Amino acid sequence: MRLTTLHRILIASGVLLGILFALWSAHQFTKTDDIVHVVIASLSGITSVALAIYLKRFTARVRAESTPAPTHAESSDANSTG
């Protein structure tokens, strides 16, 4: 397993756990009416969205780096005519 694959798995796990924690905190607020649970749920949700955006950009960058660069037809024509 490549290190980038492990990194993506860990970040995706962080996103999932952040969403679950936000939902749990929101549920705790309904039970206790303590405003701190709303703050925690909001921060956890914002952090999960930020991690999801990071994961999307990281995955796109890794795919862009792993695809081979296209060859130019002009450079092969110049070598064959000279």
N, C-alpha and C positions, 0 to 999 in steps of 0.2 A: 504494500500500500504506500502510495506517495504521500509526502507530508502535506501537500495541498489538499488531498482528499480527506485526510484526517482533520485538517483545519476547517474544511467545509462542514464536516460532520459535527464538530464541536460547536461551530457557530450556529448551525441549524438547531442543535440541541438547546443552545442558549436562547434562541428565539422562541422555541416551543415552551421551555420552562418559564421564560419571562411572561408569555401570554397566560400560562396556567397560573402563575403567581398573581398576575393582575386580576384574573377572574376570582381567585380565592380571596384576595384583598377586598374586592368589590362585594363579595358575598359576606365577608366579615363585617363590612360596613352596614349591611342590611340587618345584621344580627345585633350589633353593638351601638350603632349610630356614632361611632368615634371617627372624627374627621381625618385622623391620621391614616386610616385605611384608604380613604379616597386619594390622599396624596401619594401613598405608596402604590396604589393601583395605577394612578396616572403616570408616575415616573417609570414604573415597570413597563407599562404599555408603550411609552415614548422610547424607552431603551430597546424594547423588542422591535419596534419599527426601524430604529436606527441600525440595529444589527441586521435586520432583513435587507435593508438597502445596501449595507456593506457587503453582505453575502452575495447579493446580485451583482454588484460591481466587481467583487473579487473573482467570482466565477467567470464573468465576461472577460476580465483581464487575463485570467489563466488560459481560457480558450483561445484568445487572440494570440497569446505568446506561443501556444502549442501548435497552431496551424502554420504550415510552411508558407513562406513568402511566394507569391506568384512569380513565375519567370516571365521575362519580357521577350516577346517575339523579335524585337529589334536587335537585341544583343546576340541572338542566335543567327540572325540573318547577316549581321556584320562579320561574324566569324566564318561563315560559310562562303562569303564572296571574296574574302581577302586572301 
